Amino acid sequence: MLTVKIGRRGQITVPRTIRRQLGLKEGDSLAIISSENQVILRPLTQTLLDLRGSIPVEEPQDFEEIRKRVIASRGR
């Protein structure tokens, strides 16, 4: 088990062995999941943009229009 200290600004450093094991590099993102009395750090390897085109559609999609409708519905 590796341990790290929390700095005065709440920052931690992921140890080199863990970064190498997970293939993490500067600029990569981690998801922080809090569950009961533990914290889980999970590498984010894909974004929604990476998944674009993974579901077949029959006609072209207007992503700006879809985005506007989602924002409008969330604002209610």
N, C-alpha and C positions, 0 to 999 in steps of 0.2 A: 504494500500500500504506500502510495506517495502522498505527501502532505504539502500544502502551500499555505502561505500567509496572505491575509487580506490587507492591502495597503490602506493608507488613510483616506484615499478616494474611492475605496471599495473595489479596487482592481486586484485581479489575481494573475499569475503567470502560469500558463499550462506548461508543465515540464517537457523538455526536449524529447524524452523517450516517448511520451504520449503523443506529441505532435508528429513525430516520425512514424509511429505505429498507425496513426489515423491519416497520415498524409496531409496534415494541416500546414498551411503556410500563411505568411503575413497577408492580411486582407480577407481571409476566409471568415465565414460567419458560423456562429454556433447558436443553436436554440437552447434556451435555459428552461428546464421543466422542473417545477417544484411539486413534490408529492409527499405529503405527510411530513416526515422529518428528514427528507433527503433532497438533494439538488442534482439533477442530471443535465450534463452538457452533451448535446448531440450535434455533430457536424451537419450543416445544411449543404447538401451537395447539389440540389436542384431548386430552381425557382419556378414560378408559374410560367414564365416565358420559356423555360426549357421544355415544358410540357405542351406548348402550343403546337397544334397540328396532330396531337396524338389521338384525337377523337375525330373520326371521319364525319364530315358534314356534306350536305348535298349542294349547298349554294355558298357563295362568298359571305363572309361575316364582316360587319362594320363594327370594329372593336371600339371606336370612339363613341358610337351610339350606345353600344352595350354598356360601356363604362359610365356614360351619362345617366342611363336608366338605373344602374346599380347605385350610383351616388344619390340620385333623387329618391329612390326607395329607402335607402338607409337614413336619409335626412328626416323622414317622417316619424 
